[in-house]
């Protein structure tokens, strides 16, 4: 099933993509080294999907898991206070706090639907 991404989350992701791309590739969030080359990682792919306006069940579940891993860590929370940090940029690529709330809410709907199928 596909879900329409709320406008505020689409906007957050779009701004985060542009901001992240303004940094040299070696300093970008959500990029990884692959075969000696820097390529976009899951965070950039997620941001592009969010900005497009539609995501599927698996993307929502992936988002919920990512926020669960990164949201509660005191070290990550502290790093996100610096808006230029990779942690802050990564958080925004995933939709920021509104993205987290939406992913949690939507994934519960997915779980309930799957239980009833």
N, CA, C and O atoms as CSV, one atom per row, in Angstrom:
chain,resi,resn,atom,element,x,y,z
A,1,UNK,N,N,0.844,-1.172,0.000
A,1,UNK,CA,C,0.000,0.000,0.000
A,1,UNK,C,C,0.895,1.242,0.000
A,1,UNK,O,O,1.964,1.252,0.610
A,2,UNK,N,N,0.447,2.268,-0.682
A,2,UNK,CA,C,1.181,3.528,-0.718
A,2,UNK,C,C,0.530,4.562,0.179
A,2,UNK,O,O,-0.686,4.574,0.368
A,3,UNK,N,N,1.363,5.426,0.723
A,3,UNK,CA,C,0.901,6.494,1.608
A,3,UNK,C,C,1.351,7.838,1.056
A,3,UNK,O,O,2.465,7.974,0.550
A,4,UNK,N,N,0.477,8.823,1.160
A,4,UNK,CA,C,0.828,10.182,0.779
A,4,UNK,C,C,1.584,10.821,1.930
A,4,UNK,O,O,1.112,10.830,3.067
A,5,UNK,N,N,2.743,11.345,1.634
A,5,UNK,CA,C,3.582,11.991,2.645
A,5,UNK,C,C,3.017,13.385,2.915
A,5,UNK,O,O,2.774,14.142,1.975
A,6,UNK,N,N,2.803,13.736,4.188
A,6,UNK,CA,C,2.307,15.076,4.501
A,6,UNK,C,C,3.217,16.170,3.930
A,6,UNK,O,O,4.433,16.001,3.834
A,7,UNK,N,N,2.605,17.279,3.560
A,7,UNK,CA,C,3.320,18.374,2.905
A,7,UNK,C,C,4.513,18.867,3.722
A,7,UNK,O,O,5.586,19.100,3.166
A,8,UNK,N,N,4.337,19.028,5.034
A,8,UNK,CA,C,5.451,19.543,5.845
A,8,UNK,C,C,6.657,18.605,5.820
A,8,UNK,O,O,7.799,19.065,5.849
A,9,UNK,N,N,6.416,17.316,5.767
A,9,UNK,CA,C,7.514,16.344,5.723
A,9,UNK,C,C,8.175,16.359,4.345
A,9,UNK,O,O,9.398,16.251,4.244
A,10,UNK,N,N,7.381,16.492,3.292
A,10,UNK,CA,C,7.950,16.623,1.942
A,10,UNK,C,C,8.865,17.837,1.874
A,10,UNK,O,O,9.949,17.773,1.294
A,11,UNK,N,N,8.428,18.941,2.468
A,11,UNK,CA,C,9.220,20.175,2.446
A,11,UNK,C,C,10.506,20.030,3.251
A,11,UNK,O,O,11.566,20.483,2.818
A,12,UNK,N,N,10.417,19.403,4.418
A,12,UNK,CA,C,11.611,19.176,5.243
A,12,UNK,C,C,12.626,18.349,4.459
A,12,UNK,O,O,13.810,18.683,4.419
A,13,UNK,N,N,12.159,17.276,3.841
A,13,UNK,CA,C,13.059,16.398,3.078
A,13,UNK,C,C,13.674,17.139,1.890
A,13,UNK,O,O,14.866,16.995,1.618
A,14,UNK,N,N,12.876,17.922,1.193
A,14,UNK,CA,C,13.391,18.672,0.037
A,14,UNK,C,C,14.467,19.667,0.454
A,14,UNK,O,O,15.514,19.763,-0.187
A,15,UNK,N,N,14.207,20.400,1.521
A,15,UNK,CA,C,15.212,21.362,2.011
A,15,UNK,C,C,16.470,20.642,2.483
A,15,UNK,O,O,17.585,21.113,2.260
A,16,UNK,N,N,16.283,19.493,3.140
A,16,UNK,CA,C,17.428,18.733,3.650
A,16,UNK,C,C,18.293,18.206,2.511
A,16,UNK,O,O,19.520,18.195,2.618
A,17,UNK,N,N,17.671,17.776,1.435
A,17,UNK,CA,C,18.436,17.303,0.272
A,17,UNK,C,C,19.310,18.440,-0.256
A,17,UNK,O,O,20.514,18.277,-0.453
A,18,UNK,N,N,18.685,19.585,-0.478
A,18,UNK,CA,C,19.430,20.734,-1.022
A,18,UNK,C,C,20.554,21.149,-0.082
A,18,UNK,O,O,21.673,21.404,-0.528
A,19,UNK,N,N,20.269,21.220,1.206
A,19,UNK,CA,C,21.280,21.636,2.171
A,19,UNK,C,C,22.422,20.621,2.218
A,19,UNK,O,O,23.592,21.003,2.209
A,20,UNK,N,N,22.093,19.349,2.265
A,20,UNK,CA,C,23.117,18.314,2.323
A,20,UNK,C,C,23.998,18.345,1.073
A,20,UNK,O,O,25.213,18.163,1.164
A,21,UNK,N,N,23.390,18.574,-0.087
A,21,UNK,CA,C,24.152,18.616,-1.336
A,21,UNK,C,C,25.031,19.860,-1.451
A,21,UNK,O,O,25.915,19.921,-2.305
A,22,UNK,N,N,24.784,20.857,-0.586
A,22,UNK,CA,C,25.619,22.056,-0.608
A,22,UNK,C,C,26.991,21.805,0.027
A,22,UNK,O,O,27.896,22.629,-0.113
A,23,UNK,N,N,27.147,20.695,0.710
A,23,UNK,CA,C,28.423,20.336,1.326
A,23,UNK,C,C,29.256,19.528,0.334
A,23,UNK,O,O,28.709,18.860,-0.543
A,24,UNK,N,N,30.579,19.591,0.476
A,24,UNK,CA,C,31.419,18.726,-0.362
A,24,UNK,C,C,31.030,17.268,-0.124
A,24,UNK,O,O,30.610,16.910,0.976
A,25,UNK,N,N,31.166,16.448,-1.124
A,25,UNK,CA,C,30.721,15.058,-1.025
A,25,UNK,C,C,31.347,14.333,0.167
A,25,UNK,O,O,30.725,13.445,0.750
A,26,UNK,N,N,32.557,14.704,0.524
A,26,UNK,CA,C,33.228,14.049,1.651
A,26,UNK,C,C,32.597,14.401,2.993
A,26,UNK,O,O,32.840,13.716,3.986
A,27,UNK,N,N,31.790,15.461,3.036
A,27,UNK,CA,C,31.180,15.907,4.295
A,27,UNK,C,C,29.668,15.704,4.335
A,27,UNK,O,O,29.020,16.126,5.293
A,28,UNK,N,N,29.104,15.079,3.335
A,28,UNK,CA,C,27.651,14.912,3.283
A,28,UNK,C,C,27.176,13.829,4.234
A,28,UNK,O,O,27.847,12.818,4.447
A,29,UNK,N,N,26.006,14.066,4.795
A,29,UNK,CA,C,25.322,13.043,5.579
A,29,UNK,C,C,24.697,12.053,4.603
A,29,UNK,O,O,24.412,12.396,3.455
A,30,UNK,N,N,24.490,10.835,5.063
A,30,UNK,CA,C,23.787,9.813,4.290
A,30,UNK,C,C,24.502,9.456,2.994
A,30,UNK,O,O,23.863,9.141,1.990
A,31,UNK,N,N,25.814,9.506,3.019
A,31,UNK,CA,C,26.629,9.013,1.915
A,31,UNK,C,C,27.561,7.964,2.495
A,31,UNK,O,O,27.916,8.020,3.672
A,32,UNK,N,N,27.951,7.021,1.676
A,32,UNK,CA,C,28.834,5.959,2.145
A,32,UNK,C,C,29.895,5.679,1.094
A,32,UNK,O,O,29.751,6.037,-0.076
A,33,UNK,N,N,30.951,5.038,1.535
A,33,UNK,CA,C,32.005,4.628,0.612
A,33,UNK,C,C,31.653,3.253,0.063
A,33,UNK,O,O,31.350,2.320,0.807
A,34,UNK,N,N,31.702,3.157,-1.250
A,34,UNK,CA,C,31.410,1.885,-1.911
A,34,UNK,C,C,32.380,1.719,-3.067
A,34,UNK,O,O,32.365,2.491,-4.026
A,35,UNK,N,N,33.215,0.710,-2.964
A,35,UNK,CA,C,34.222,0.449,-4.003
A,35,UNK,C,C,35.103,1.674,-4.257
A,35,UNK,O,O,35.417,1.998,-5.403
A,36,UNK,N,N,35.497,2.348,-3.176
A,36,UNK,CA,C,36.372,3.501,-3.280
A,36,UNK,C,C,35.700,4.766,-3.781
A,36,UNK,O,O,36.377,5.720,-4.165
A,37,UNK,N,N,34.389,4.781,-3.779
A,37,UNK,CA,C,33.633,5.913,-4.301
A,37,UNK,C,C,32.543,6.303,-3.292
A,37,UNK,O,O,31.969,5.435,-2.634
A,38,UNK,N,N,32.257,7.612,-3.169
A,38,UNK,CA,C,31.186,8.070,-2.268
A,38,UNK,C,C,29.860,8.014,-3.018
A,38,UNK,O,O,29.716,8.624,-4.078
A,39,UNK,N,N,28.901,7.289,-2.473
A,39,UNK,CA,C,27.584,7.159,-3.094
A,39,UNK,C,C,26.510,7.458,-2.046
A,39,UNK,O,O,26.746,7.338,-0.844
A,40,UNK,N,N,25.332,7.847,-2.524
A,40,UNK,CA,C,24.262,8.161,-1.582
A,40,UNK,C,C,23.817,6.899,-0.862
A,40,UNK,O,O,23.781,5.809,-1.432
A,41,UNK,N,N,23.484,7.080,0.391
A,41,UNK,CA,C,23.022,5.975,1.212
A,41,UNK,C,C,21.513,6.012,1.401
A,41,UNK,O,O,20.797,6.712,0.685
A,42,UNK,N,N,21.051,5.256,2.367
A,42,UNK,CA,C,19.631,5.102,2.621
A,42,UNK,C,C,18.952,6.427,2.972
A,42,UNK,O,O,17.810,6.654,2.574
A,43,UNK,N,N,19.625,7.291,3.700
A,43,UNK,CA,C,19.020,8.568,4.102
A,43,UNK,C,C,18.693,9.458,2.916
A,43,UNK,O,O,17.635,10.087,2.886
A,44,UNK,N,N,19.580,9.518,1.951
A,44,UNK,CA,C,19.305,10.322,0.759
A,44,UNK,C,C,18.195,9.690,-0.075
A,44,UNK,O,O,17.340,10.399,-0.606
A,45,UNK,N,N,18.202,8.372,-0.194
A,45,UNK,CA,C,17.124,7.707,-0.941
A,45,UNK,C,C,15.786,7.941,-0.246
A,45,UNK,O,O,14.776,8.188,-0.905
A,46,UNK,N,N,15.778,7.863,1.077
A,46,UNK,CA,C,14.548,8.108,1.828
A,46,UNK,C,C,14.070,9.528,1.617
A,46,UNK,O,O,12.883,9.756,1.380
A,47,UNK,N,N,14.977,10.485,1.700
A,47,UNK,CA,C,14.595,11.885,1.518
A,47,UNK,C,C,13.992,12.104,0.130
A,47,UNK,O,O,13.006,12.827,-0.011
A,48,UNK,N,N,14.568,11.496,-0.871
A,48,UNK,CA,C,14.028,11.647,-2.235
A,48,UNK,C,C,12.628,11.034,-2.332
A,48,UNK,O,O,11.747,11.584,-2.992
A,49,UNK,N,N,12.437,9.915,-1.684
A,49,UNK,CA,C,11.102,9.293,-1.685
A,49,UNK,C,C,10.096,10.173,-0.950
A,49,UNK,O,O,8.976,10.375,-1.421
A,50,UNK,N,N,10.501,10.694,0.205
A,50,UNK,CA,C,9.603,11.580,0.957
A,50,UNK,C,C,9.256,12.816,0.135
A,50,UNK,O,O,8.096,13.222,0.074
A,51,UNK,N,N,10.253,13.405,-0.489
A,51,UNK,CA,C,10.034,14.613,-1.286
A,51,UNK,C,C,9.133,14.341,-2.484
A,51,UNK,O,O,8.431,15.239,-2.949
A,52,UNK,N,N,9.148,13.109,-2.986
A,52,UNK,CA,C,8.301,12.760,-4.135
A,52,UNK,C,C,6.826,12.731,-3.753
A,52,UNK,O,O,5.952,12.877,-4.608
A,53,UNK,N,N,6.555,12.541,-2.457
A,53,UNK,CA,C,5.170,12.600,-1.989
A,53,UNK,C,C,4.495,11.283,-1.705
A,53,UNK,O,O,3.394,11.270,-1.156
A,54,UNK,N,N,5.122,10.162,-2.062
A,54,UNK,CA,C,4.500,8.856,-1.844
A,54,UNK,C,C,5.550,7.855,-1.381
A,54,UNK,O,O,6.652,7.793,-1.927
A,55,UNK,N,N,5.192,7.073,-0.368
A,55,UNK,CA,C,6.057,5.986,0.090
A,55,UNK,C,C,5.197,4.747,0.328
A,55,UNK,O,O,3.982,4.844,0.503
A,56,UNK,N,N,5.843,3.587,0.330
A,56,UNK,CA,C,5.115,2.344,0.562
A,56,UNK,C,C,5.305,1.862,1.995
A,56,UNK,O,O,6.034,2.466,2.782
A,57,UNK,N,N,4.630,0.758,2.314
A,57,UNK,CA,C,4.692,0.174,3.663
A,57,UNK,C,C,6.127,-0.032,4.136
A,57,UNK,O,O,6.484,0.337,5.255
A,58,UNK,N,N,6.941,-0.625,3.267
A,58,UNK,CA,C,8.309,-0.963,3.668
A,58,UNK,C,C,9.123,0.282,3.999
A,58,UNK,O,O,9.947,0.260,4.913
A,59,UNK,N,N,8.900,1.360,3.266
A,59,UNK,CA,C,9.623,2.605,3.558
A,59,UNK,C,C,9.207,3.149,4.921
A,59,UNK,O,O,10.057,3.615,5.680
A,60,UNK,N,N,7.942,3.099,5.239
A,60,UNK,CA,C,7.453,3.589,6.535
A,60,UNK,C,C,8.052,2.756,7.667
A,60,UNK,O,O,8.481,3.300,8.684
A,61,UNK,N,N,8.080,1.454,7.488
A,61,UNK,CA,C,8.648,0.565,8.514
A,61,UNK,C,C,10.147,0.824,8.670
A,61,UNK,O,O,10.663,0.832,9.787
A,62,UNK,N,N,10.841,1.035,7.558
A,62,UNK,CA,C,12.263,1.382,7.602
A,62,UNK,C,C,12.472,2.687,8.364
A,62,UNK,O,O,13.398,2.800,9.168
A,63,UNK,N,N,11.612,3.672,8.109
A,63,UNK,CA,C,11.717,4.963,8.801
A,63,UNK,C,C,11.534,4.793,10.304
A,63,UNK,O,O,12.292,5.351,11.097
A,64,UNK,N,N,10.530,4.024,10.686
A,64,UNK,CA,C,10.277,3.816,12.121
A,64,UNK,C,C,11.497,3.184,12.787
A,64,UNK,O,O,11.894,3.590,13.879
A,65,UNK,N,N,12.085,2.196,12.131
A,65,UNK,CA,C,13.266,1.534,12.692
A,65,UNK,C,C,14.448,2.500,12.782
A,65,UNK,O,O,15.173,2.499,13.777
A,66,UNK,N,N,14.645,3.325,11.746
A,66,UNK,CA,C,15.757,4.277,11.761
A,66,UNK,C,C,15.589,5.267,12.913
A,66,UNK,O,O,16.537,5.529,13.653
A,67,UNK,N,N,14.391,5.812,13.061
A,67,UNK,CA,C,14.153,6.764,14.148
A,67,UNK,C,C,14.318,6.094,15.515
A,67,UNK,O,O,14.810,6.720,16.454
A,68,UNK,N,N,13.917,4.843,15.629
A,68,UNK,CA,C,14.088,4.126,16.901
A,68,UNK,C,C,15.569,3.982,17.244
A,68,UNK,O,O,15.949,4.104,18.408
A,69,UNK,N,N,16.399,3.726,16.248
A,69,UNK,CA,C,17.845,3.571,16.491
A,69,UNK,C,C,18.514,4.897,16.820
A,69,UNK,O,O,19.413,4.947,17.659
A,70,UNK,N,N,18.088,5.965,16.170
A,70,UNK,CA,C,18.811,7.231,16.271
A,70,UNK,C,C,18.144,8.263,17.170
A,70,UNK,O,O,18.778,9.245,17.554
A,71,UNK,N,N,16.897,8.059,17.505
A,71,UNK,CA,C,16.160,9.083,18.224
A,71,UNK,C,C,16.424,9.181,19.709
A,71,UNK,O,O,16.340,10.271,20.275
A,72,UNK,N,N,16.735,8.092,20.345
A,72,UNK,CA,C,16.853,8.093,21.797
A,72,UNK,C,C,18.280,8.236,22.314
A,72,UNK,O,O,18.487,8.479,23.502
A,73,UNK,N,N,19.239,8.090,21.453
A,73,UNK,CA,C,20.632,8.170,21.858
A,73,UNK,C,C,20.971,9.598,22.322
A,73,UNK,O,O,20.762,10.563,21.587
A,74,UNK,N,N,21.485,9.714,23.526
A,74,UNK,CA,C,21.879,11.034,24.049
A,74,UNK,C,C,22.992,11.641,23.196
A,74,UNK,O,O,23.015,12.849,22.961
A,75,UNK,N,N,23.902,10.802,22.740
A,75,UNK,CA,C,24.995,11.278,21.898
A,75,UNK,C,C,24.440,11.873,20.600
A,75,UNK,O,O,24.883,12.935,20.164
A,76,UNK,N,N,23.486,11.198,19.995
A,76,UNK,CA,C,22.892,11.695,18.747
A,76,UNK,C,C,22.073,12.959,18.998
A,76,UNK,O,O,22.126,13.903,18.210
A,77,UNK,N,N,21.319,12.978,20.092
A,77,UNK,CA,C,20.526,14.173,20.424
A,77,UNK,C,C,21.439,15.387,20.570
A,77,UNK,O,O,21.134,16.476,20.083
A,78,UNK,N,N,22.545,15.180,21.241
A,78,UNK,CA,C,23.506,16.268,21.439
A,78,UNK,C,C,24.091,16.711,20.098
A,78,UNK,O,O,24.222,17.908,19.840
A,79,UNK,N,N,24.439,15.759,19.258
A,79,UNK,CA,C,25.019,16.084,17.953
A,79,UNK,C,C,24.025,16.845,17.081
A,79,UNK,O,O,24.426,17.703,16.294
A,80,UNK,N,N,22.735,16.541,17.210
A,80,UNK,CA,C,21.719,17.211,16.385
A,80,UNK,C,C,21.506,18.673,16.775
A,80,UNK,O,O,20.903,19.429,16.014
A,81,UNK,N,N,21.983,19.075,17.932
A,81,UNK,CA,C,21.835,20.480,18.353
A,81,UNK,C,C,22.593,21.415,17.421
A,81,UNK,O,O,22.194,22.563,17.229
A,82,UNK,N,N,23.677,20.929,16.846
A,82,UNK,CA,C,24.427,21.703,15.847
A,82,UNK,C,C,23.761,21.444,14.500
A,82,UNK,O,O,23.912,20.363,13.931
A,83,UNK,N,N,23.034,22.420,13.992
A,83,UNK,CA,C,22.237,22.253,12.768
A,83,UNK,C,C,23.075,21.945,11.530
A,83,UNK,O,O,22.542,21.511,10.510
A,84,UNK,N,N,24.394,22.171,11.620
A,84,UNK,CA,C,25.251,21.868,10.476
A,84,UNK,C,C,25.861,20.470,10.573
A,84,UNK,O,O,26.538,20.032,9.643
A,85,UNK,N,N,25.633,19.766,11.676
A,85,UNK,CA,C,26.236,18.449,11.868
A,85,UNK,C,C,25.612,17.412,10.936
A,85,UNK,O,O,24.485,17.571,10.468
A,86,UNK,N,N,26.353,16.373,10.684
A,86,UNK,CA,C,25.822,15.271,9.877
A,86,UNK,C,C,24.605,14.649,10.550
A,86,UNK,O,O,23.649,14.268,9.876
A,87,UNK,N,N,24.637,14.547,11.861
A,87,UNK,CA,C,23.499,13.960,12.585
A,87,UNK,C,C,22.233,14.781,12.364
A,87,UNK,O,O,21.161,14.222,12.132
A,88,UNK,N,N,22.353,16.087,12.434
A,88,UNK,CA,C,21.197,16.957,12.220
A,88,UNK,C,C,20.705,16.867,10.785
A,88,UNK,O,O,19.502,16.784,10.537
A,89,UNK,N,N,21.633,16.884,9.846
A,89,UNK,CA,C,21.233,16.790,8.435
A,89,UNK,C,C,20.586,15.444,8.140
A,89,UNK,O,O,19.605,15.379,7.400
A,90,UNK,N,N,21.121,14.372,8.708
A,90,UNK,CA,C,20.529,13.046,8.504
A,90,UNK,C,C,19.109,13.004,9.070
A,90,UNK,O,O,18.200,12.465,8.439
A,91,UNK,N,N,18.924,13.575,10.262
A,91,UNK,CA,C,17.601,13.607,10.905
A,91,UNK,C,C,16.593,14.308,9.988
A,91,UNK,O,O,15.463,13.845,9.827
A,92,UNK,N,N,17.006,15.407,9.403
A,92,UNK,CA,C,16.122,16.151,8.507
A,92,UNK,C,C,15.852,15.381,7.219
A,92,UNK,O,O,14.746,15.449,6.685
A,93,UNK,N,N,16.837,14.654,6.714
A,93,UNK,CA,C,16.630,13.852,5.506
A,93,UNK,C,C,15.526,12.818,5.712
A,93,UNK,O,O,14.814,12.467,4.772
A,94,UNK,N,N,15.389,12.335,6.940
A,94,UNK,CA,C,14.359,11.341,7.251
A,94,UNK,C,C,13.025,11.998,7.623
A,94,UNK,O,O,12.075,11.304,7.986
A,95,UNK,N,N,12.950,13.323,7.535
A,95,UNK,CA,C,11.691,14.026,7.799
A,95,UNK,C,C,11.635,14.731,9.139
A,95,UNK,O,O,10.604,15.305,9.491
A,96,UNK,N,N,12.724,14.699,9.894
A,96,UNK,CA,C,12.775,15.392,11.181
A,96,UNK,C,C,11.755,14.855,12.174
A,96,UNK,O,O,11.254,13.740,12.024
A,97,UNK,N,N,11.454,15.656,13.186
A,97,UNK,CA,C,10.497,15.228,14.210
A,97,UNK,C,C,9.121,14.918,13.625
A,97,UNK,O,O,8.500,13.938,14.036
A,98,UNK,N,N,8.614,15.732,12.668
A,98,UNK,CA,C,7.328,15.376,12.065
A,98,UNK,C,C,7.388,14.026,11.329
A,98,UNK,O,O,6.420,13.265,11.350
A,99,UNK,N,N,8.504,13.738,10.693
A,99,UNK,CA,C,8.673,12.456,10.019
A,99,UNK,C,C,8.640,11.302,10.995
A,99,UNK,O,O,8.068,10.248,10.716
A,100,UNK,N,N,9.252,11.509,12.132
A,100,UNK,CA,C,9.253,10.469,13.171
A,100,UNK,C,C,7.841,10.202,13.662
A,100,UNK,O,O,7.422,9.047,13.749
A,101,UNK,N,N,7.105,11.256,13.984
A,101,UNK,CA,C,5.725,11.078,14.462
A,101,UNK,C,C,4.866,10.394,13.409
A,101,UNK,O,O,4.099,9.484,13.724
A,102,UNK,N,N,4.995,10.833,12.154
A,102,UNK,CA,C,4.199,10.273,11.080
A,102,UNK,C,C,4.555,8.803,10.838
A,102,UNK,O,O,3.660,7.979,10.648
A,103,UNK,N,N,5.834,8.466,10.843
A,103,UNK,CA,C,6.258,7.080,10.632
A,103,UNK,C,C,5.740,6.180,11.747
A,103,UNK,O,O,5.288,5.067,11.480
A,104,UNK,N,N,5.800,6.644,12.984
A,104,UNK,CA,C,5.285,5.842,14.100
A,104,UNK,C,C,3.780,5.623,13.971
A,104,UNK,O,O,3.296,4.503,14.133
A,105,UNK,N,N,3.044,6.687,13.681
A,105,UNK,CA,C,1.592,6.609,13.538
A,105,UNK,C,C,1.212,5.703,12.364
A,105,UNK,O,O,0.352,4.833,12.496
A,106,UNK,N,N,1.853,5.911,11.230
A,106,UNK,CA,C,1.520,5.168,10.020
A,106,UNK,C,C,1.912,3.704,10.130
A,106,UNK,O,O,1.197,2.835,9.629
A,107,UNK,N,N,3.033,3.417,10.775
A,107,UNK,CA,C,3.448,2.015,10.911
A,107,UNK,C,C,2.481,1.245,11.805
A,107,UNK,O,O,2.297,0.043,11.618
A,108,UNK,N,N,1.864,1.916,12.769
A,108,UNK,CA,C,0.843,1.253,13.596
A,108,UNK,C,C,-0.372,0.894,12.745
A,108,UNK,O,O,-0.971,-0.166,12.929
A,109,UNK,N,N,-0.734,1.771,11.820
A,109,UNK,CA,C,-1.830,1.478,10.899
A,109,UNK,C,C,-1.482,0.266,10.028
A,109,UNK,O,O,-2.331,-0.589,9.773
A,110,UNK,N,N,-0.243,0.202,9.582
A,110,UNK,CA,C,0.209,-0.928,8.765
A,110,UNK,C,C,0.122,-2.216,9.565
A,110,UNK,O,O,-0.387,-3.224,9.073
A,111,UNK,N,N,0.619,-2.187,10.803
A,111,UNK,CA,C,0.575,-3.378,11.659
A,111,UNK,C,C,-0.853,-3.845,11.873
A,111,UNK,O,O,-1.133,-5.041,11.792
A,112,UNK,N,N,-1.758,-2.918,12.146
A,112,UNK,CA,C,-3.165,-3.287,12.359
A,112,UNK,C,C,-3.773,-3.880,11.099
A,112,UNK,O,O,-4.513,-4.861,11.174
A,113,UNK,N,N,-3.473,-3.301,9.941
A,113,UNK,CA,C,-4.004,-3.827,8.691
A,113,UNK,C,C,-3.474,-5.236,8.447
A,113,UNK,O,O,-4.223,-6.121,8.033
A,114,UNK,N,N,-2.201,-5.441,8.698
A,114,UNK,CA,C,-1.603,-6.769,8.473
A,114,UNK,C,C,-2.173,-7.819,9.413
A,114,UNK,O,O,-2.331,-8.977,9.025
A,115,UNK,N,N,-2.481,-7.429,10.637
A,115,UNK,CA,C,-3.096,-8.369,11.589
A,115,UNK,C,C,-4.469,-8.814,11.105
A,115,UNK,O,O,-4.866,-9.959,11.315
A,116,UNK,N,N,-5.186,-7.915,10.461
A,116,UNK,CA,C,-6.544,-8.200,10.023
A,116,UNK,C,C,-6.628,-8.856,8.654
A,116,UNK,O,O,-7.715,-9.219,8.207
A,117,UNK,N,N,-5.496,-9.009,7.987
A,117,UNK,CA,C,-5.519,-9.644,6.652
A,117,UNK,C,C,-5.546,-11.139,6.747
A,117,UNK,O,O,-5.568,-11.823,5.723
